[in-house]
């Protein structure tokens, strides 16, 4: 195993107070209150993370046009006076190869069997294939109510085309509802939320109204760094990068975050670092700005790139990343 510690280290300083979580206090639940868990599942690049962020109204999951961007279970909380929907984003369903991918598919399986409702997301422009059949069989096997959500409908030019898509997809399974949406324009997002709440059972309030995720901040910070790597490197490094927060130090007015970026080959490290370290500097600056927005305080971010061959099959490395095994 090659763990290259000679690569450039980048310090990025950049400003407001991290709020204390109130999730541990007892929460009063009004009479008739509805709550439940909803899994967002689908093929890679179906738009699950974008829809999650749109429904919650905050950035909970990182977004990229690269398949398999989401690697673990991410929960977003949508609260209303009469109820609370806990939306569970999951990795895109695909054939697992590496240990990483097997863990990702385990996350999907566990989510399908532990929620009250499943949203099956399908890109409205995509053509049905063997992968869709496999995904639908997996979803149907969970024995839970399923709503079909056709995403990216802003790209469908004619209503008649959309009607044909709905008709074709409806024949595949007795869906509770079929809802065409656009996370980009907001089309039918409110209607989808209403349909979700209408199907929630009576239950307790799990989170305070002002909390929108239970995702640990360390994990979210690492994911925000990885998001900027995906955006910066185009098609070159969609699968072989990972980010681990090695240290997190809190001062009175500053959070110091030290991240390790893993790649599998020296050539990949060169792509991330860029000429004179400029690419890494840009990645760090953009990630720091995102983290500061969420934390509400000044952040010092240090990025270090290391080569670790075969990390996708390294169970210890996957544990460090917080990926369920």
DRENPAKE-507117 format. One record per residue (C-alpha): x, y, z. Coordinates in steps of 0.2 Angstrom, whole numbers, plus 5000, padded with zeros to 4 digits. Each point is the difference from the previous one (the first is absolute). Layout:
BEGIN
XYZ...
//
This chain:
BEGIN
500050005000500750174995499450145012500950154993500350145013501150114989498550084991499650195002499150055016498850144998499450125013498550104997499350135012498550084998497550095016498349985016499249865018499749814998498349985008499949875014498949854995498349985010499749834994500349925017498650105009498349925001498850064986498250045003498949914987498450094996498449894998499849924983501850034996500649904985501849944997501049874991501549954990500050014981501449924989500550094984500749864989500449984982501449974987501550115000499850184995498149995002500050165009499849945018501150125009499450154991498249965004500549975018500850175001498550084991498749925012500950045016500550184994501849985006501549924993500149835008500849894987501350044987499650014982500949954985499649944982501249855003499249835004500249935018500350175008499049955015500949865009499049995017498350035007499650185003498550065009499150174997498650065011498550094993498950075014498350075000498850055014499049844998501449884996501849954996500749914986501849925001500649984983501449874997501150034985500949844994501449954988499449974982499649824998501449914989500949844999501349995014501849964996501250085014499749985019499450194999498749964987499449855011499850115015499050134989498849864995499849945018499550185004498650004987499449835006499950055018499150164996498749914989499549895015500050135013498950144993498250034999500050064982501149984985500250134986500749924985500950144989500149974982500850134987498550044989501150004985500849835003499549854991499549855010501349865000500649855010500750115014498250085002499349835001501249945013499750165010498149985000500149825005501150055015498850145005498549894998500849865010500050125015498149995001499850185004498950134991500950084985499850164992500850034983500850174998500550044982501450135002500750134988498450034991500550174995501049924987498549914992499550124986498249954997498649955012499449864988501849935003499850015019498349914999500749864990501449985012498850005015498949874991501549894996500750005018498349985008499949824992501549945009499350015018498550055010500750165006499150105014500350164989501050054985500750185002501050094987501150135008501450124996501250045015500850134989498450104996499049945015498649934990498949885011501250015015498650065011498849884994501249865003500350065018498150005002499849824994501449945011499250085016498349934995500849825001500950025017499449905015499750095016501650015010501250105011501050164996501749934997500950174998499850185005499250104986501650104996501149844997500149944982501249865001500749885013501649984989501650025011500950164995501649914998499349894986499150154992501650105000500949854992498649984987500150194996501849984996499749854989498650094991501250144995501349874994498649924989499650174992501850054997500649834993498649974987500049824994501749965006499849955018498149965003500349845010501849995007500050155012499550005019500150135013500349965019500050145013501549955011499950145012498750135006500550145012498850135007500650175006499050155006499750074983500749874988499849824995501649914994499749864988501449884994499549894985500849864992499649974982500349824994500449954982500649834993501550064988501250145000499350064983498450035009500850105014500850114986498350044993499250055016501650115005500150084983501550104994500850105014498649935012498750124992498749864998500149955018499950185005498450034990499249845007500450055018499450184998498349944993499849875013500550125014498750124994498649865000500649945018499950185007498350034993499449845009501050025016499650195001501850045006501850024993500949854994501849954998500149864988501649904997500049874985501349864998500049884985500749835002500149844989499349855008499849854987498449905000499250115014498349954993500349825006500850065016498749965014501050115013500050154988498149984997499749995019501050175001498950084988498449955010499449884986498849875008500749834998
//
